[in-house]
Amino acid sequence: MTAARRLADLGWPDLEGRRPLVLLPLGSCEQHGPHLPLDTDSAVASAVAERAAARLPGEPDVVIAPPQPYGASGEHEGFPGTVSIGHTALRLLLTETGRSLLRWAGRLLVVNGHGGNLAGLADAVRTLRGESRDVAWWPCLPPGCDAHAGRTETSLMLRLRPSAVRGDRAATGPTEPVHLLMDRLVAESVHGVSPSGVLGDPAGATPTEGERLLDGMADRLASDIRAWQVSPRGRLGVSGRRPVTARTGDGR
């Protein structure tokens, strides 16, 4: 990714006369088991956005905003290190960010790395679209992924930042499909269901798998950007499944 694609590296004259599509990676600061870093969701969203932009060399004009590192992670607040701003604050932050950004940009796409953000994110996008602003969201959700801090995210981080992966501390959590755990997750939050914070099994994770997953998400994102078809819920592209989240209450 060249510096010219990163908003943080540009001066205002570099944007004069342009109406770019801005990709805003949205993550979280939350526990990802004892072995993965707190910024896993932000790291993945940023990587997918940058790889997708690299697949769009000139059209559309794409700029990548600095990632938003805090989200709605209340379901993980039983673990130290988690920082949640809740859905009310997230909704307001994204709405005002979109209003300001779209004074000079042409379109905004929020690339979401944390499923628990979805309620606030979708509401903000709905508000902005109701104001005739060209905004959408897109989930970083590999097909067949496990719920949280298991093989999928461990593989992704082994590819992106292997030095931050503490394999010696990896633990296996409940491996049932998340929909079977949802009642307990709502009632007990993540810590009550999995004292390690893991929902899945990190065993077998590899950087090679992480590379495959990243490339697949970037390919799909680039394709969806070219088509730019937005659902009534504000989701860019056609989704074959709903994002997985273990959210409780309002996400605080």
N, C-alpha and C positions, 0 to 999 in steps of 0.2 A: 504494500500500500504506500503510495507516494504521499509526501507531506501535503501536497496540493489537495488531497482528498480529505484531510483532517481539519475540521473547523478550528480546533485549538491552535493550529499552526499558521492560520491565515490572518492577514490584515484586512481591514474593510475594503481597500481598493481591489483586493483579489476577488471580491464578490460583487463588485459594481457591475451592473448590467446583466447579472445572472439571476435566474430563478430556479435554483437547484432543488432536487429532491434531497431532503435531509433524512438520514437514518439516525435514529436515537436509540442506542442500546439501553435497555432497562433491565436492571438486575436486582440484587438484594445483598444485604450483609447479614448472613444467617448461617447457623451451624449446618455443616454437611458431613456429619459423622465425625469420629475422632481423627480421621485420616485426610480429609480434604479441607482446603482453605475456605474461609468465610465468604470470599468474593467469587466463588465458583460460578454462580449464575451470571454475574457481570462479565466475567472473563469469557464465558461461552457466548453470550450475546454480542460482545464486542468482536470476537473472532469471526462469528458468522456474518455480521454486518460487513466487516472488512473484506472477507473472502467474496461475499456476494458483490460488493462494489468493484472488486478486481475483475469480476466476470462481466462488468458493464463498462468497457473502456472509454466510451464517449457519449453514449446515448442510452438512458438519460444522463444528464449532468448530476452526479451524486457527490454529496458531502457527508462526512460522518461526524456527528456531534460527540462531544465528550459523554461517556456513559453516565447515567443516573444510578448511583450505587446503592441507594436506599429504597426499599419498597415495603409492601405489606406482608410481614412475616410473623404475625402474631402467633401462628401455630408452632413456631420454633422458639418462643421466648422462654421456654423452660431450660434453655441452654445458654451459658455465658457466651458473649461475643455477638449474639444476635441483636440487631438494631432494626426495629420496625417503626415506620411512621404511620401505619394504618391506612385504610382505604380513603377516609375523608381527606387526609392531607395529600395522599398520592393523587387523588382525583383533582384536587385544586392545583397541585404542582404541575401536573401534566397539562391541564387546561390552560393555565397561564403561560407555561412554556410554549405550548402550541400557538397561542395567540400572539406572543411576542416574536417567535421565530418566523411565523408566516407573514410578518410585515415585509420580509425581504426574500423569503424562500417561496418556492412554488408549491411544494408538497412536503408532507411529513409522514414518515413511517416509523412507528415505535417497534423495535425489534426486542421482543420480550423474552427474558431468560428465566423468569420465575412464574410458575403457574398461579401462585397465590396472589399475584398482582392483578389478575384478570378482572375482578369486579370493578376496582377503581379505574383501571386502564380502559375497559370497555365503556364505562360511563363517561370518562373524559373525551374519548374519541367520538362518542355519540353526541356530546355537547358541541364539540368543534365542528362536526359535520353538519349539525343543525344550524350552525352559523355560516354555512356554505364554504367551509374550509376543507381543502383536500387532504384528509388525514386518514390513516389506517393503522392497524396493528398486525403483527405477525409473530407466531410463537416458535421458539426454538424447541422443537419437539420431534426427536427422531422416531421413526416407526418402531414399535416394539420396545420402547424404552421402559426401564423400571422406574419406580416412583421417586426415590430420593437417595442420593449418595451411594447407589449401588454400582453395578458394573458399567452402566452407561456413563454416568458423570465421572466415575473414576477413570475410564478410558479417555474421556475428553480432556481431563486435566493432566493425565499422563502425557498426552500429546502437547498440550498448551504450556504447562508449567510443571514438569516432572519433579523439580526440586521442592515444590510445595506439597507433594503427595507423600504422606507418611504411611507407607505400606505396612510397616511394622505395627501400626495401630488400627488397621482395618478390622472391622467387625461386621458380622452378618446380622441383619435385622429381620423382621417379619417379611416373608417372601410371597405372601398371598397377594392377589390383585388388589389394588388400592380401593376399588369399589367395595370389596368385602370388609375392608378395615374402616370405611368411612364413618360409620356410626361411632366407633370407639375414638377415632381421631377427632371428631367433633366434640365428643364428651370429655375426652382425656387429654387432648392435644398430642403432639408428636411424642413428647417425653413419656407420657403415660403408656403409649403403645410400644415405643422402642427406646429404652434407656440410652442406647448408643447414638440415637438420632438417625440411624440408617433404616430405610425401608427398601429392602432388596439385599443383594449379595454382591460385594465388590470382586469376589473371586473370578479369575479369568480375564480381568480387565487388561488391555494392552494399548500402547500408543498407536499401534497400527489400526486397531478398531476405532480409536478416537479420531484418527485422520479420516477414516472412511465416513464416520458419522458427521464430522464437520463438513467434508466435501459434499455429502448428500444434502445437508441442510442449506449450504451455500448455493448449490445448484437449484434447489427448489425455490429459494428466496429470489435469486436472480430471475428465474423464469416467471415468478409471480409479479415481480416488479415490472418486467416487460409487458405483461398482460394487463396489469393494474385493474383488476376486477375486485371490488370491495363488497362484502356481504352486508346485509342490513345491520349486523352486529358490529360492523367496522373492521372485520377481519379481512386482510388481503389474501386473495386466492381461495381455493376450495379446500376445506378441511375435511379429512376423512374420519377424524375423531376429535373429541373435546380434549383440551388440555387437562392434564392430571394435576390436582391440587389437594393438599390436606389442610384446607383453610378452616378456621373456626371463628365464629362470631363475625366481627367486622374486619378481621385481619390484624387486630392489635394484640 
